[in-house]
Amino acid sequence: MTHPIDAWHALAKARNPRALAALLADEVVFHSPVVHTLQRGKLLASQYLGAALMILGNQSFRYVREIRGERDALLEFELELEGVAVNGVDLIRWNDAGQITDFKVMIRPLKAIQAVQQKMAELLAQMQQQAQQ
């Protein structure tokens, strides 16, 4: 079985949101840096993580530090988003089956959070409009 973090790295590098379903547990919880409510379940978590992959996964994105535990990991990342330096952390927890059960994203500084929030809101609104058509 591929380690969950190795699978996440492959998915992120390929920028393939369709591969999220296999990696996420049904009961996964996503903690957004810009939305105060928890996004519970595979469908919502996939939508938010897929949007994040599309927005944050540009050519400048790179993981700069990684700390792995037995069932969780911390991945620090950096990127530039429309001239704004973004620094963030993914906190990821997985179950015995190697599926992600908890995914928390934290971003700094404030200017970066605002840029990400704007782009995420635009993309999620587009996705919602497309789903309604």
N, C-alpha and C positions, 0 to 999 in steps of 0.2 A: 504494500500500500504506500502511495506517495504521501510524504509528510504534508499536513495541511498548509503549512507556511510555504513549502516548495510549490504546492499546487496554486496557492494564492499568487506567488511571484510569477508563475507561468501565465496565469490568467491576466494579471496586471500588465505584464510585458506585452502580451498579445492584444491587450485592450479588447478582450472578448467578453462582454457582459452576458452573452448567452450561456457561457460555461458556469455562471454563478449558481444555477439551480442545483447542479451536482455537488457543489462545494458547501452549500448552506443547508443546515438542519431545518426541518419544518418549523421548529419553535424558535428560530434565530431572532435575536433582538439587535436592532441597529440603533446606535446612539449618534445622532447627527450633531456636528458642531454648530449648526445654525437653526435647528428645529428643536424646540424644548420637549416635545413629546417623543416617547420611544416608538420606534417603528417595529412592530412585532409581526413575525411570520415571514416566510420565505418570499411571498409576493412583494410586500412592501420593502423589505430589506433589499431584494433584488433590484427594485426600481431605483432606490436611493443609491445603492452601491454602483449600479450600472451608470447612472447619471454622473456620479463622482468620477468613475473611470473615464468617461467621455470628457469631462471638464478638466480634471486634474492630471489626467494621463497624457500630457503633451510631451514634446521632445525634451523639455528641460527636467521632467520628473525623474527623481532618483531616490532610492532608499540609501540613507547614509549611516544608519546604525540599526542593529538588530539584536534583541535579547530574547532568547527562547527558554521557556520553561517546559515542564512536563505536559501541561495542558493549555498553556497560554504563551503569547509572545507580544513584544513591543517592537514596532517597526517605525523608526523615525524617517521622515521624508522631507525633501526640499523640491521646490519648483518655482518657476516664474509664471505668473498669470497676468497677462496684459501689463507688464512692467512692474508688477507688485511681487516682491519676494514673499513666498509662502513657506512656512516651516510648520510641520505637523507630526502627529503621532497616531498610528493605528494600534489599538489594543485589541488583540484577537484571542478568543477562547474557543476551544473545540471539544467535542465529545469523544467517546471511545471509538466511534465509527470514523473519526477523522473529519467530521463535518463541523463547520463553524457554527457555534451557538450564540456567540456574543461578539459584536464588532463595534468598537467605539473609536470615533475620530475626533481628535482635538487639533485645532489650528491656531497659529499665532502669526503675526501680531494682529491687532484689531483691523487694520487696513486690509489684511489678507482675508480675514473672516468676512468682511463686508464684500469684497470682490467675489469670493466663493459663493456667498449667499445670493448675490445678484445673479450670477451665472446659473446656479442651481435652480433658482426660482423660474428663470426664463426657460430652461430646458425642461423642467418638470411640467410647466404649463403647456409647452409644446407637446410633450408626450401625452398629457391628459387630453388635449384637443384631438390628437391623432387617434386616441383610443375611442373617443366619442363619435368619430366619423365612420 
